[in-house]
Amino acid sequence: MTSLPSRIESVDTAAEMAAEFVKAGGHGDEFAYAIDLAVRESIANAVKHGNKFDENKNVDLTLSESEGNVEILVRDHGAGFSPEEIPDPTDPENLLKASGRGILFMRSFMDVVEWENAEDGGVIVRMRKGS
């Protein structure tokens, strides 16, 4: 696990870490693109929405691989949320809204995307993609 500060620069740091991890695993470009997008979106959400840019709170990133499946855990230390409360960006009423698309992209590019509110605060996003 790596702890990153709640700064927008952490998005690039996390993406670089994920790129190295995926490359070391011998995955192809399409796979790497999906992981990059998921990491960028989830870290940005954790910094902005979870921790609200509070640099006293970290964003935790864990990358692991088992049997060809890459698993990504991203945890913020904010108040928590319910993904069902995010407006559907494909609904005609929401097409011009700026929020909600990241979750749609994460779900599109990853095989599994799950959220859970941590017992001691914050949200854990668990994503998995198989090669």
N, C-alpha and C positions, 0 to 999 in steps of 0.2 A: 504494500500500500504506500502511496505517495500522497503527502498532504501539500496542497497548493494554496496560496493566498487568494482571498476573494477579490481578485483584480481581473479585469478583462484580458490582461496579458497571459493569464493562466490558461486560456483557451488554446493559444498557440503552443505553449509548453506541453500541455497534455496531448495535443495532436502530434507533436514531435515524438513524444514518448510512445504513443500508440503506433506511429509509423515504424519506429525502430522495432517494436515488439512484433508487428505483423511481418515485417521484412525478415526478421530472425526466424519466424515460423515458416517461411517459404511460401507465403500466400501471394496470389496474383493481384494485379492492379484493381480489378473490379471489387474484390474482397477488401482490399486496402482502402478504396474510396468509401465503401459502406462504413467501415470502422471509423475512418476519419470524420465522416459526417456525424455519426452517432456520438463520438467523443466530443466534438466541437459543440454540438447542440446541447448535450447533457451538462457539460461543464459550464457553458454560457448560462443555461437555466439555473444551475446551482449557485453561480456567482451573483447573477442579477435577481432572480426571483426567490431563491432559497435564502441565501445569506444577505441579500440586499446590499452588496458591496461592503459589508462589514469586515474589515481586515482583521478583526479579532476572532473571526470564524474562518476555518479552513474548509476547502473542498477536498475530499479524499477520493483518490482514483486507484482502483485495483484492476490490473489486467492479468488474466490467466488463460491457459489453454489446456484442454483435456480432450483426447480422442478427436482432434480436428475441430473442436468447438472453441471459439474464443469467447470468453466471458468478460464483461466490463461492468464494474460496480462504480457508481459515482454517488457520493454522499455529501449532502450539505448539512449545515447545522442550524437551519432556520426553523420556522414555525410549522412546516409541513403543509401539504395540500392534497387535494383529491383530483386526479387527472380527469375525472368525469365532469368537473366544474369548468374545464377549458372548453370554450366554444368550438364546435366543429368547423374547421376552416373551409370545408367543402360545401357547407350550407350556403346557399345564395346570399343570405343576410350577412354572412361573415367574410365574403370573398375579398373585400377591400380592407379587412382588419389586419394589422401587422402581427398579431399574436396567434399562437396555436399551431403554426405551420411546422415548427421544429419537432413537436411530438408526432405529427403526421409523417414527417420525413424519417424519424427514427423508427417508427413502426413499419414503414415501407422498406427500409434497407436492412433491418435486423430481423432475425427469425423470432426472437422473444424480446419483449420490452415490458418490464413490470416495475411497479412502484410500491414501496411500502414505507409507512411512517415508522421511523426508528423509535424504540421505547424511550430513549433518552433525548429525543428531539431530532428534528431534521428528517430528510427524505433520502431513501436509498433507491437509486434506479439501477435495475439489474437488466443487462442486455446480453443477448447471446446470438452468435452467428456461426453456422457450421460451414466448412469449406466443401 
